[in-house]
């Protein structure tokens, strides 16, 4: 039996651990753009944020992130097989546990980031601690919007774009919706819905 296959048999746990670690890395890697954008938005680094903005503004960014994750995972799998001289059907069958761990971990990490970490981080970052927004803007009109963004980290795009509109006093993330407080003497709901961002990400009035 070839030495490389023997080594693979002798140290399976190391390969499985490596597959898990690489899956975590490739799961997080594409989300680093959203994480960076959110962090820069929080700290008001507008110049740095503007460099990432065109990328995260793309309505297909969610699919692009998944594609990036699986592209890197596949390249890693190919490199692993080639470096162990196992780039064959026999080698793939021999390394099936490593490959399964790599891809499953990549998928799980993406799901956790999409549906748990990113929403929690975004809500925390946009929440105005100790501030009753409803009371402060009680004299203004409010409209609740549903925006078709690919992930919750893109909420910063929505709040930033609406916040620059004359007449909009504040925007609050309300679960998966956006409460927009505005001066109806200055801006209308139609005007709010006509901003450039909503040409990329469709928005509709909930109430």
N, C-alpha and C positions, 0 to 999 in steps of 0.2 A: 504494500500500500504506500502511496506517495507520502513523503515526510510532512508536507503541508497539511494534508488531510488528517494525518495522525495528530499533529499539533492542535488542529481544530477540535479533535475529539478529546484531547487531554485537557484543554482549557475552555470548555464550553461556557462556564459562568462568566469568564472575562469578556467573551464575545457578546453574551446576552447583556451584560452591564454596559458595554460599549454601544450596543444597539439602542438601549434605553436612553443613554446620555445624548447620543446623536439625535434621537427622535425628539427629545426635549429641546435641543438647540435649534433644530430645523422647524419645530413647531413655533418657537418664540421669534425666530429671525425675521419673518415677514411682518410680524406685528410690531417690530421695533420702530417702524415708520410712524405708526399710529401712536405708540407710546411716546415717542419723541415729540410728535406734533402736540399731543395733549399736554405734556410736561412744559414745553416751550410756551404754549398758550397760557398756562397757569401763571408762569413767571413773567409773562408779558414780553417775551423775546420776539418781538414782531419781525425783525429782520431775518432771524433764523427760521421763524415759522413760515415766512413767505417762500422760502426755498423748498419746503416740503409741501406747501399748500397745493401746488398744481398736481402733485402725485396723489395725495389723499382725496382730492376733489373729484377724481375720476370715478364715475358711477360703477365701473367694473372693478374697483379696487379690491373688493372682497374676494372676487374670483381670482384676481391677480395674486393676492396673498396666499391663497390655497395652492395656486399653481407654483409659486416660488417655493413653498414648503416642500411640495412633492418633487419638484425638480431637484432640489438639493438632496432630499432623501434618496432619490434614485441615483444621483451621481455618487453619493456616499456608498450605496449598495454596490454599484459597479466597481468603484475603487476598491472596496473591501474584497470582492470576489476576485478581481484582477490581481491584487497584491498577494493573495493567497493561492494564486494559480488555480482558481476554482471557477473561472468564468465559463461555465458549461451547465447543461441541464443537471448533470450529476452533482456539480458543485452547488447549484441553486438548491437542489433537494437536500444536500448535506447542510446547507446554511439556512434552512427554512425558518428555524427558530429565531435566528438573528434578524432575518428579513421581516418576519411577522412582528417582532418586538419593535423594530425601527419604524415601520409604517403605522402600527397601531398607536405607538406613543406619539408620533407626529399628529395623527388624527385627534387623539384625546387632548393633547396640549392645545391644539387649535380650537377645539370645542370649549375647553375651559376658559381660554382667553376671550373667545367670542361671546359666550353666554354667562360667564361668572365674573372674571377679573375685570374685564373692560367695562361692563355696565356699572359695577360697584365703584370702580375708580372714577368713572365719569360723573356719576351721581354725587360722589363725595367732593370732587373738585368743583362742581358747579353749584353745589348747595351753599347758600349763604347762611352760615351758622348764626343762629340767634336773630335773624332778620325775618320779620313777618312781611313778605313781599305783598301778600294780599291786602294787608292793612295799609302799607305805605302807598300803594297805587290804587287804593279803593275808589279814588275819584276819576280814574281812567277806565277805558274800555279794555276788555280782555277777550282774546280769541285763542282757542286751543287748536293746534295743528298736529297732524300726523305727517311726518316726513319720511320718505322712503330712502333712508340712509342704510348703507351696507352693514355698519356696526355702530355700537353706541359711542365709540371714540369720535365718530364723525359729528357728534352733537356739538362739538366745539366749532365746527364749520357753520352750523345753523345759528348758534348764539352769536358768533362773530359777525356773520353776514347781516342778521336782523338788527344787531346792536348798532350797526353803522347807518341804519335807515332813520332819517329825520322823523320824529314823532313816536318812535318806539322807545319806551321808557325802560323796559327790562324784559328779559326772557328767562323763564324758569323751566328746567327739565322736570316734567311730571310723569314719572314712570317711563313710558316709551313715547310720550307726547311732549309738546312744547306749549307752555302758557305764555302768550305774548301780551304784554301790557302796553297799550298805546294811546296816544292822544288822537281821538277821531277828528279833531279839528285840523290836524296836520297831515295825518296819513289814514288811508282807508285799508280795509281788508284786501281788496283787489290789488292795491299797491304793494302790500306786504307779500301777497302770493306771486307777484310779478318780478321779484328779485332774480338776478341771474342764477343764483345757486339752485333755485327751484326749477330751472330749465334742465338742470342736470339730475337733480333729485326731486321727484314729484312730491308736492305737498297738497293736502286737502284739509278743509275745516272740519273739526270734529264737533265743536260747539262754540 
